[in-house]
């Protein structure tokens, strides 16, 4: 068992229990950097008898976090842990967590973008290959900062969903909702999706650690997105800014690309 891995995992869970975004984020990144050296301690924690007992306080979040981390580190070990937990005695709340996390067993990234960030596109979305190609093109934008982003997920829109993008503060993951806004011509909808993506990457690149709507963070993420749009479309952006402005207020009212996750 790696002492370093054990220390980092303890720090991760402490951050989860206190809601300390920076502690969770830094410990998560340290554990991913450790790779195989961190697996043994996570497996040992997942073999605990505690999962048969009612969760106490923040411990209810630990099982999901440990499983999510193991799935990133070692797919084979993750599958074994899921099957072992399913075969054992679990409290109903922990059993629900395991059931949800078991869905990752069927996950396969559609592609990986530099620097090795996996992109997952929901199976129920039509045109998955085209979606992946669109995202891959955005990721080639000069100056885009994807270092330490853990994953990019593309999901379908469902009724009641009031956002088009999210940045997971704890685990540095980006979620995009497809197809995005459904107003205006196709090219405008495509630019809106691209701007949403850059905005969420902006939260990551700017090192934002506060959840919810924080005006200054939104302003910084918007500025980052504008910079990336200029880099990706140096000729189109001045024209696009003029054509896009009628939709800007509506997008802000709906908070289409500004919500961050801390859960």
N, C-alpha and C positions, 0 to 999 in steps of 0.2 A: 504494500500500500504506500502510495506517495504521500509523505508528510506535507509537501507543498500543495498537492491536490486536496488533501484533507483541510488544510488551512483555508484555501480559496473557497472550498465548498461551504465551510462554516461561515466565512465572510459573506458569501452569497445569501445564505439563509438568514443571516442576521439582518442583511439589508432588506430582504423581503419582509421580515417581521416588523421592521421599523418604518417601512415605506421609503427608505433612503434610495433614491433613484441612482445616484452616483455610485454608491457602494455596490448595488446590484449590477449595474452596467459594467463597472470595472472588474468585479469578480467574475462575471460571465465571460468577459473577454479574456481574462487571465486563464480561465479554465479551458476555453477553446484553444488558446495558445499552447496549453499543456498537452492537449490531445489525449493520447492513450494513457498517459501518466495519471490522468484524473479519473479514469473509468472505474478503477477498483474501489475507491472510496464511495463513489456514487452508487455502485452496485451494493455495497455493504449497507448503506443507508436505506436502500430500497428493500432490503431483506428484513428490516425492522418489524417487530410485532406491533409497532405503534399504529400501523395502517388498519388493524382490526378494531382499534378503539375510536371513540368519537373524537373528532379533531378539537383541539383546544386552542383558542385564540388564533393567531396567525398560522399555526401549524397546518391548518386546512389547505394552505397554498403550497406547502412544501412538496407534496407528492407530485403535483403537476409540474412544478419547476424542475425537480430532479429528473423526471421522465423527459421533459422537453430538452433539458441539457444533454441527457444520455442519447437522445435521438440525433442530436447534432454531432456528438462525438463518435458514436459507434452504433451503426444500424443493427448489427447482429446482436450486440449486447442489449440494445433497446428492445428488440423483439423477444429475446429470452426473458427479460424483466417483465414485460407485459404478460407473457404467457404464464410466468411463475405467479405473478400477482393475481391473475384471473383464476388460477387453480387454487389459490389459498383463501383464507378467511379475510374479508375486508368489511369495514364499516360501509353502510350504503353510500355515504357521501364520497368516500374514497373509491368505492366501486364505480361510481359515476365518473370520477376523474379518470380512472383507468380506461373506462369505456371510451371516453372522449379522446384520450391520448392514443388509444389503439387505432384510431383512424389514421394516424401517421404511418402505420405499417404499409398502407396502400399508396402512400405519397411517393411520387417520383418527380424530381425537378424536370421541367421541360427543357431547360438549358441552364448554363452557368455563364455569368458575365464577369469580366475582369473587375476586381481581382479574386475570382473564385466565388462569387455570390450566387447561390442557387435561386432560380426563379420558378415558382410554383403557380400554375394556372389551373383553376378549378375545372374538374372534369366536365361539369355541366355547362360550361361556356362554349358556344359555337365558335369555330374559327380559332382554336387555341394556338395553332402554328403561326397564324398571322399576328395574334396578340403578342406572342413571344418575340416575333421578328420586330414588331414595333418597339417593344421595350429594349431589345438588344440595340436598336438604332439609337435610342435615347442614351443608353449607357456608354456609347462611343463619343459622346459630347466632350470636347476638350475641356479639361479642368474639373470634370464631375468627380466629386469626392465620395467614393463608395467604400473606402477602406473601413473595415470593422463593421460594415452592415452585415447582419447575420443572414437575412433572407428577404426576398421580395415575393409577396403573395398577391395574386390577382383573383378577386372573387366577384361573383355576380351581384347585381343590385336586387334587393328585395324590398317590398313595400314597407314604408316607415323608416328606411335608412336615410339619414340626413347628412351624409358625408360622402366624399369621393376618394378620400385618402386619409390614412392614419400613419403616425409614426409611433412605434412601440418604444417608449423611453427606456424601459428595463432591458430589453433584449436587442435593441437597435435593429428592429425589423420594420419593413415598409409594407403597407397594405394598400392596394389600389382597387377601386370598385369599377367594374366594367359594365356598360360601355361609357360611363361618364354622363355629362350633360347631354340632353337630347334636343337642344335648341340650336337653330342655325344650320348652316351647310356642313357637309361632312368634314371639310378641311378645318373649320372652326372648332368642331367637336374634337378633332384630333389634336389641335393645338392646346385645347383646354386640358385634355388628358396629360399631355406632355408637361404643361405648366404645373399641374397637380403633382406629378412625379417629382419634378425638380423642387417644388415647395417642400415636400416631405423629406427629400434628401437634404434640403437646406436646414431643417430642424436638426438633422444628424450632424451635418458639417459644422453648424454653429455651436454644437455642444449644448443644446437646450436640455434642461433637466426639470423644468416645471410643467406639470400636466395642465390640461384645461386651456382656456383661452387667455393668453398673456399677450397684451398688445405689442409690446416690444419684440417678443419672439416672433409673432406673426409678421411684423414689419421686416425683421431680419430674414425670415424664410422667404418672404415675397421678393426681397431684394436679391437674394441668392437665385431664386427662380428666374427673375428677370435677367440676371447675368448669364445664366445657362441658356436661356432662350436666345439671347444675343449671340452666344457662342455657337449655338446650333443653327441659327437662321440669321446670319449677319445682314442679309439683304431684306428678308421678309419682315423682321421684327418692327421696324418703324411703321410700315404699312399695317401690320397686324395689330399694333397698339391702337391705331385709329379705328380699325374695324371692330375690335373686340370690346371697346370701352362700354357700349350699351349693356353688355352682359356682366360687367364687373360688379356693379352694385348688387345685382341678383345673386351672383355667386357668393359674395360676402355675406349676404343675409342668410343664405342657406348653409354657410360655413362648409363649403364643399371640400376644402382641402386643408383643414387646419386643426383637426382634433387629434390629440395625442393620447396614447394608451398608457396607463400606469398599472393596469391589472393584468 
